Every structure is written in C-alpha cells, then in structure tokens.
Amino acid sequence: DETYDWLAVVEAMLATGGWPLVVDEATLATANALAVETTGIAADETGTAGLAGVVATLAAGVDLRAESVAVLFTGARRS
C-alpha cells in the first residue's frame, strides 16, 4: 500500500525510537488468521499488517515485554 502521509509516519517513528520492518507474505497470512480467529474482526491482511510486524519482531527474538505495543486493525475484508 502507498502511504500518503509517509512523512508524518516516518517522523513519528524516528521520534519514538521505532524502526521500519518488512515482513513476508506468510507472516502477513499468519497474523491475519490470528487476528480474525482471536477477535472475530473481519480484517484483511493490510489491516492486520501491524500485528504481522509484532509477530515478526517476536520471532526475531526481540523481547517486547517492557514495551508498550498497540496494534490497530485498519482494513476490512469485503468479500
């Protein structure tokens, strides 16, 4: 997806100590299934991409227990 407000997103990411992350299609699918099965929200893969980032971060061995993490589901499945 193209982010039209990319500058504000990057500025906020840098100001808060965040970092960019790229995940593969399998992780997107896994995170989407987890989100839908756990919450019942009909979110699409784009909408659960933030959760995919958390899944990938944890899989890489990063300990997030001391962090505050928020995930928003922003895209709906329209089928």
N, C-alpha and C positions, 0 to 999 in steps of 0.2 A: 504494500500500500504506500501511496505517496502521502507524506505528512506536510500539509500546507503551513503549519505553524512550527516548522522544524527548528527555527532559530530559538524560539522561546523554550522548546523542549530541550534542546542542547544546553542552553544557558542554565536551566533549572537542574539538569543532570549534573553539570560541572559544579554548580554552586552547592549541591548537596552531597558531593562525593560519589555520585553514581558513575556508571560506566555503560557503554553500549555492549550489546550482546546479540549474536546471531545464533539462531537455533535451526536444526534441520527439520524436514517435513515430518519425520517420525515423532519427534518431540512435540511438535505442534499437534499432531493427531492424538498422542498420549495425553497431553494436557487438556485437550478439548474433551476427550472421553471422560477424564477425571472430573472436570468441571460439570459437565452435563449430568453424569451419574451421581455426583455428590450433592449438587444443588437443585437439579431439575430445571435449571435455566437453559433455554434453547439458544445458547450462544454458539456462534460459528467459530472457526479456527482463528480468524483475525481477531475476533472479540476476546479470545482466551490466550492470545499471544503473550500477554504479561505473565500469566500463570506458567506458560511454557518457559519463559525466562527464569522463573523461580525453580522449576523442575530441573532445568539445565544447570543452574548455579549450584543446586544441592548435589546433583550428580557429579559435578566437578570437584566436590569435596569442600566447598565453601560453607563455613558454619554461620548460619544466619540467626542463631538463637538469641544473640544480643542485639539484633537489628529490629527495627520497625519496618514491616513489609506490608504494603497494601496492593491488592490486585483488583482492577476494575474489569468487568466483562462489558465490552463496549459494542459488540456486533451481534446481531440476532440472525439465527438460521431462518431463512424464508423459503421453506420447501413445503 
